[in-house]
Structure formats: structure tokens, C-alpha cells
Amino acid sequence: MDFCAGIGGGRLGLTNNGLSCVAYSEIDFNPLQTYQIFHGNNEQNFGDLMKIKANDLPDFDILIGGFPCQTFSIVGKRAGFDDNRGLVIYGICKILKEKDIPYFILENVKGLVNHDKGRTLKIIIEELNKLNYSVEYAILNSSEYGVPQMRERVYIVGMKKGFFNKSFQFPKSKPMPKLDNYLIDDSDLDFDINNKIFQKYLNNKYNKNKYNIDEILENDYLILDTRQSDLRLYKEKCPTLRTGRHGILYVRDKKIRKLSGFEALLLQGFPIEIAKKALEAKILNNKLLSQAGNAMTVNVVEAIGNELLKCCIEEQKCLI
């Protein structure tokens, strides 16, 4: 079952392994609309995870959840368990216990690992161990699992003791694909480099005389990451997509273009036929950028799911 589902990146990673999704849980209206456009209305949305009664849920074998990350992120206030969103992990533990779920995959920001000097993650692992799970975690970079996006996230995998035939190993990395295969949107998203705001940005105290626009325009598929003050350039790879980051530009055919929500979906591993559904539904570009930035990378979850299935007893019968 797909918890804190967003737009279903985690779900796709597991269904790509031949599993079936039985239900999901999402409370945010905008990603919920997109989720239904992408995946249909065949499964029930159980809404707020913290209000779910476990006995009302269908039976399932794998719980996947990208529990709220803002409370642990370096770009947030890092309030951890002092933020109500940080308590969602206890809601997940309650469901794992009451439904006696054999396996789970959880995802969060890299900052969870060192939040409160590592104590937060230690508490989470201890709570999961109390439920009789063998738990492993690792920081994986999406760029090492089939998409050209530098996105480090911590993945926590658990297997109920008695439900696995060998220990879990995180997947090995693979070569990064070419970036130009992902920056393919033909929408009118050209960026005017002569607008006053951008020129002022290029000439602030951090960027003045550092960049030659004519040289930049000669480098097809060069990524320009416009942050609050400084400009960062990336060749052959994209920086981390985030919910609030809409300032990623790139060069194509000697023009600077804005990264589109459609392209952000591709960089998160969403298949092109699903990404096209967003265009057909005319989802606003900024909304799609935010939703893609908050999603799990499909390729990483698929690789983890594949390794988890090797450990599962009766793997072909697993449901999410």
C-alpha cells in the first residue's frame, strides 16, 4: 500500500517489479488529483494516515511511504519530532504493527541521518526493531540508478523476522544516462536572458563577471541553477529537484529554456507515457514542478524493490 503517496513515484517503482497496488493514502488535494490522473481510480484513497484505522485497510504485503521530509530537511526548520509532520512515522509504525506487514520501504531526505546528531534516525530504527523487523538503511543518489539527477535520499528497508530467506542488500549502482534524453519538452518555455531581473541577478556581488552568457549558450544541455544569490552550472546532470525549486534553466539550441514539469517527471523516472498524461490534463507547470520535486525517484525504488523481492518468501504473491 502506498502511504504519503504524493503522485505515486514509489508505487510505480514497485509495480515495475510486477507487484499490484491495493490502496493508497494522500491528503494533499493537488498531488491527489495528479495521482488519479496517472494511476486511475481503481484503488481507494484512505486519506489522513494518522486517522486510519488499520482494520479498515485491505490486506497487503509491502508498505511504501515517503513520510514528510520538511521537518528533517536542511532547507526547513529541522524541527523533527517537535513538528506534527515528524510524528507520521509513529502512524506508520502503528499500521505496520496492527496489520502485521511483512515488508516496508520508507524514504526521507538525507538530513534525517544527522538530524539531532543522529538521534532521530536512531529512535526510528529502534521503534521499527521493537516491531520485530530487520532494518537496513542507506543514502542513495538517484544519479546512480538510471536518471541524470543528483538526488540523495535515505531509504529504510524492513523485513519482518520469519518473512525473509536471506539478508537484504541495497542495489548496486549503474551508469548515468545522457541528460539530453530527458530535456525534450517542446513547449514554449524559452527564457529571456535580457530581462531586467535576470541581468540584475547576473551582476549581483556573487555573480558579477563570473559568467559569459555567449559561452554558456554554446553548451547545449548545460544546466543553470538559479539559487537565491549564486548561479551554479552543471554539465551532464541536473541538481536535486525540490518542491520549492523552480529556478532550473538549461541551454538547448543556443537558447536558455526553463525546466518544465514534464521534464522534471522524466528526471524522476516517470515513464514518458505517464508524463504525457500531465500535459493532456493541462496541469499547471509550477504545480507539476512542485509535485515532481516532492516525489520518490521511480528508478531507485524499482531497484530497491527488485532486491527486496529476492529476499521475500513467496515473492510473486506480494501486494503493495
N, C-alpha and C positions, 0 to 999 in steps of 0.2 A: 504494500500500500504506500502511496505517495503522500508524505506529510510535508507541510510548509512547501507546497508543490510549486509555487511560482508559475512558470509557464511550461514546466514538465521536462526540463533537461535531464534530471535524474531518472525519471520514468523512461525516457527514450533510451538512455544508456543501458537499462536493464531489459527492455523489450527487444532491443537489438540482439540480445543474447537468447531470444526465444521465449522469454517469460511473458506472463499475462498480468495486466494491471486490473485489480478488482475494485478500487476506490481511491479517493484522494481527499486531502484536507487543505483548503486555502480560504483565507478570509478577505484578502485584498481584491476589491472589485475589478480593477483594471487588468492585472495578470490573470484573474479568473476568467474574464472574457476571452483573453488570448488563449488560455489553456483549452477552453472549449472549442475555439476555432481550430486549434492544432490537433486536438485529440478526440473531439466529438463529445457527445453527452451520454455515452453508454454506461459510465460509472457514476456513482453518487458522490457528491461533494459533502463531506461531513462537517465542513466549516471549522470553527474555532477548536483547535487541538486541545486547549485547556478545558473545554467544556464537554469533550467527547466522553460518552460512557462506553467503555471498552466492550461491554456485552452487546452493544448495538452494531459493532463493526462486523463485516464479513470475515471469514477465516482467510488468513494469508500467511506466507512463509518468510517474506523478506520485507522489512520496514526500511524505507529510504527517506531521509529528511535532511534538508539544508536548513537547520534551525537558525533563528535570527542571528545575524553576524554583527549588526551595527554596534551592539553592546560590547563586543570584544575587539572591534576594528581600530586600527591606529588613526583612521580618519574620523572616528566617532569619539565619544567621551570616555570609552573604555570602562563603563560602569559595571560590567559583568553581572554578577548575581544581584547587584543593587538596582538593576533595571528589570522591570517585569518581563521584558523580552528574553532576558538571560535565564528566566525560570522555565522557559519552554522545554528545556532539556529534562526537567523533572516530569513534565507532562508526557514526554516520550518514554521515560523510564516506567511510568505508571502503565502505559499501554503495553510496553514490552512484557511487563510482569503479568498483568491481568490476562493478556491474550496468549502468553507463553510462546512468543515469537522466536523461531529458531535462529534467524539471522537478521542483521541490520547493517546499513551503511549510512553514516552521518557525515555531513560536510560543513566546514566553517572556515572563516578567514585564518590566515597564517598567524595573526596576532593572538589567537586563542592559546597557542603553545606557550607563549611567555607572559600572558596576562596574569597580573598579580604574582609575578616571579614564578610562574608555572603552577601555582596552587590551584587555579581554576580548572585547568585540564586534569590535574591530579584528582580533584574531587569528582569530576565527571567520570573518569576511568574507575575510580573506587566505587561509585554508585552502580556502574554497569557490572563490575566484578561481583558486587553483592547479589546481583540478579543471576549469578552463575554463568556469566558469559566469559569466554576467552576473547580478549580485546587487543587489537593492534591498531596503531595509528602511524601516519606518515604525512609529511608535506610533499605534495606532488605538484609539478609545474605543467600546466596544460600544453605548453610548447613541446614537451617531451612525449606527448601522447596523441599526436596526429592533427594538431591545429597550430598555426603560427601566432599564438597569443601567449605572452608571458603572464601567466596567472597562477600564483602559488596559493594553494588551499590545503588545509589539513583535512584528511579523510580518516574517519574512525570506523573500523570494521569489527563487528562482533559475531561470534558463533556460540550458540548455547551448548554447553558441555553435554555430550551424548548425541549431538546432531552433526558431527563432522568426522571425516575419516583421516584427515591429515591437517597439519597446521597451515594457516593462511600466509601467503607471501604476496606482497604488493607487486604489481606488474612491472616488467622491465620497460625501459623507455624505448622509443622508436624515433627514426629521423623526422625532422620537422618538414612539413610540405611547403611548397612555394606560396608566398603571400599573394602573388598576383592572381591565383586561382580563387581567391576569396573576395577581392575588391573588384566586383563585377557589376555593381548596380549602375544601370543606365539612366536613372532618374536625374532630373535637373538639379544637381546638388553642387554645382561649381561654386567656388568660394572666391569672393572679390578681394584680392590681396591689396588693393588700393584703398579699401575703406578706412576711414579715419581711426576707428578703434583698433584695427589690426596694426596699422602703421605706428600708432602710439605705443602699442604693445611691443613691437619690434625695437622701438627706440627708448624703452624704459632703461633704468640703470642696470638691469640684469642682462639685457639682450643687445644693447646698443653696440653696433659694429662687430657683432659676433657672427652674423649670418648674411650671406649673399643670396638674395632671392633668385637671381639669374642662375646661379649654380644649383640651388635647390630644385628649380624647375627642370633641370637636366637629368634628375634622378627619379625615373619612374618608380612608383610604389615605395618611395621614401615616406615614412610616417612622421608627421609633425604633431607632437603632443603639446597643446597649449594649456599650460597649467596656470595657477593664479598669477605667477610672476615670470617664471622662466620658461623657455622653449626647449623641448628635448626632441632629438631626431633619432629615428630607429630605421634600420635597414633590414629587410627580410623578415621582420617580425613586428607584432603590434603590442603595445603596452596593455596592462590589465584593463579590461572593460569594467566599469563600475556604474552603479545606479546613478550617481550624480555627475559622471564624467561625459560631457557631450562635446568636448573640445578637441577631438581627434580628427586631424586632417591628413590627407595624403596626396601625393603627386601622381597624376596619370595624364599622358599625352600632353605634357608640359603645362598642365593646369593643376591648380590646387582644388581638391574636392573635399567635401565633408564626408566623414564616415557615416553611412546610413544604418538605420536599424536592421534592414535586410542583411547588410554585410556583417553587422555585429552578431546576428544569429548564426551566420555561416562560421564566423570565428569562434563561436561557442559549440560548434559541431552539429548544429541542427541541419538535417538534410535539406537540400535546396527545394524539394517539393513541399516541405512544411513551411520553410521561409517564404515561399511564394504565396502561401495562404494569407500571410500577414499583408502582403501587397494587395491581394484580391479583396481583403476585408477592409482595406484602407485605414489600417491602424496608424494613428499619428506617429510620425517618425521619432519625436522625442520620447513618447511613451514606450515605443519599441526599443529604443536605445537603453532606457532605464530598465526595462524588463529583461533584456538580454544581459545587461550588466549585473543583474541580480541572480541570474540563472546558474545552474551547475553546468560544467562543460560535459557535453554528451560523451565525447570520446574517452574522457578519464573514467567516468562511471562505467562505461561499457567495458573498459579494460579491467577495472576492479571487479565488476560483476562476473567477468569471464573467469578470473582467478578464484573468486568465491565459489562459483559453481563446481570447480574442480574439487572443492573440499566438502561440498554438500552431500548428504545422504539422500538418495532418490532425487537427484538434481532435476530431472526432467519434469517433476511434478510441482516445482516451485511456483508460487504466485507472489506478486507484489501488490 
